[in-house]
Structure formats: structure tokens, C-alpha cells
Amino acid sequence: MFGRRNRHGSEGGDLEQRVAALEEAVQENRALNVRLAELTDVVSELLLPVAARDEERLEELLGKYRGDFS
């Protein structure tokens, strides 16, 4: 950008590449957060006493979780 160099000594033109890499990392982070929330739901359901469990919901959650790894 205007011939100025950044602190790494390269032209400012790599800004688009850096932004694209950061956007990709944000998307990956979001996907991991969703995955963690799903796993937390499964664990929470498993930790409930048997009498309080919603077996149908538990089977649904486990099926979705297992399906992601098959």
C-alpha cells in the first residue's frame, strides 16, 4: 500500500491474504463451538438421573453425534 512496508518487511498487499486467513479461522472456530455445544448437550442429558431423562431426546442427540463420525 503506497510502497510502505509493514513490520514484517513485506508490502501491504498481503493484507487481503491475512484477512482471508483470519476469516477462515473464525469460521472454523464457529464450527468447533457448535460442535462443543452439541457434545455438551449429550453429556448433560447423560448426567441426568434415569427417571428424569428424555430417552427420545437422548437417542436423537446420540444419533446425530454418531452420524457425524460415521
C-alpha positions, 0 to 999 in steps of 0.5 A: 500500500503506497510502497510502505512496508509493514513490520514484517518487511513485506508490502501491504498487499498481503493484507487481503491474504491475512484477512482471508486467513483470519476469516477462515479461522473464525469460521472454523472456530464457529464450527468447533463451538457448535460442535462443543455445544452439541457434545455438551448437550449429550453429556448433560442429558447423560448426567441426568438421573434415569427417571428424569431423562428424555430417552427420545431426546437422548437417542436423537442427540446420540444419533446425530453425534454418531452420524457425524463420525460415521 
